[in-house]
């Protein structure tokens, strides 16, 4: 049997295979960020496809940190019962689920929250936004919001949490000299820029205990001028490991990356897959905790090769599992044909329209018979 389907553990959490459903904004929460029946059914469907681990879509930890329409929230205790029902549905299918905790920072959606977006500083190009530059006390408030959100995740029965520090959201902004222009203890050197993230990690650990898995999603590079680069990202990885992180998911890029980032569109050949594989390999050489690689994996052979070449311990997928929720189960059964996902990004258009994420191309094919 391939190592891709061997049972492993992350901080005592038993996973049936090495495939991870990377956190995906489903756009299926209600207007207040609460779990809906439709969201529960979508997670049940994913769990039935038998990935080793499901990371739930980014949940905002405080009101001003909300990023988008029908985004999941974890900022109030009243949301816990709905989250518990979602977790129960996954567990009933034999699945394992982790909550992803996030704050949008500059990308906070004022029309939805009614609040100004929060930022470490005002970087070039954002003068048109009503940004609130955070004081040290407000940074401490965000740290506390992450810690309380982790406690809610634990109370809801999630099997662990993942801190979202990628893709240009607040914690990604804090690590990047492109976004973080502060001159106090939260800016300047990479160790200072990582301070808020490390405070969140140690704060969560103090609340949930030593045996509760805490993961991180981290940019290997921002792919913007003056942004986070690999050498500094590796330093952050070392600091996270020293402070008790249990696994690192390696991603990359922000909304400003554009042509500087490897193309996520039209991934038709193995050569264009796994576009952060070399950077993930650098993390594997530097860290002892498991490394999860996300980004452009479309074929079983590429996933297996990454594992054999020791560039990652786990393989994470997003869009392929929107198109084919049962992809991992199909591969496990011996049908190793390439994922049906065309990497056309049409799946997020209905979510932006308030309808939730789904594979537009596959639905059209089904409707045509």
C-alpha angles and dihedrals in degrees: 000000000000118000086238088076101041119114115253139170137231110195090335093313107131116222122192095214141357097261120108128192100224116223110280128187102237098182090217104115118106124258091277095048096259125144115264131203088250091056092049091051092050091052090047089054091050093049090050087059088065107231112169092239136012118205108199118229118276112291118202114237097202135020098253089049094066112124109184155004117297091000117165115255131208097170099104134051090229089071095061098086092056091046089050090055090052092050091047091054091054093046091050087060092051092256133142120222135191126192117233113217118206147169119195098211109181088007092062111136108234095183088060100037100032087223134108115257115256122231139176088228141336106272123195114283097030100085091110092064126085094237124178108215105218123242121216088259091053091050087053088050091055090049089053091047090056091048093050090046089054089052090052090050090052091048090050090055100252111161092229143327135254121209111220108224099151143082098041099298120137100284090043088051091051092056094048124084086205091066103020110069096157121138098199129082090296096058142050113042121047090247089057093044088053093052097096092047092050091047088054093049095049091043093052091046091054090054102043102034135237097291099055113098116244116187132181133214106210136179113239086199135354094218091217129111109275092004132132112304130200097259092056092042089054089051089053089050090054092050091049092050091049089053096050111271112160102204139001123218109204117215134141150207139049135229088273097054097090112150093001092073125070109269116264091192128093099005097183104148134050089242090066095048128098094021094182095048097112092049091048088052089056089055090049090055093048103040137054097204119087118279121216117201121207130177133084102350107156107150135058092226093057091049091051093047092053090053094046091048089052095237094130142002096216135027119220126201133187117164096034089060091050087057097038115018089181096051096114092047089050092051091047090053091057102262098122097173115141119274113272093230111121095197090233094136091223088127093079096052095079090048090056087051091055096255099106130247119302138147104268094189095051092046091053090052091050092049091052089054 
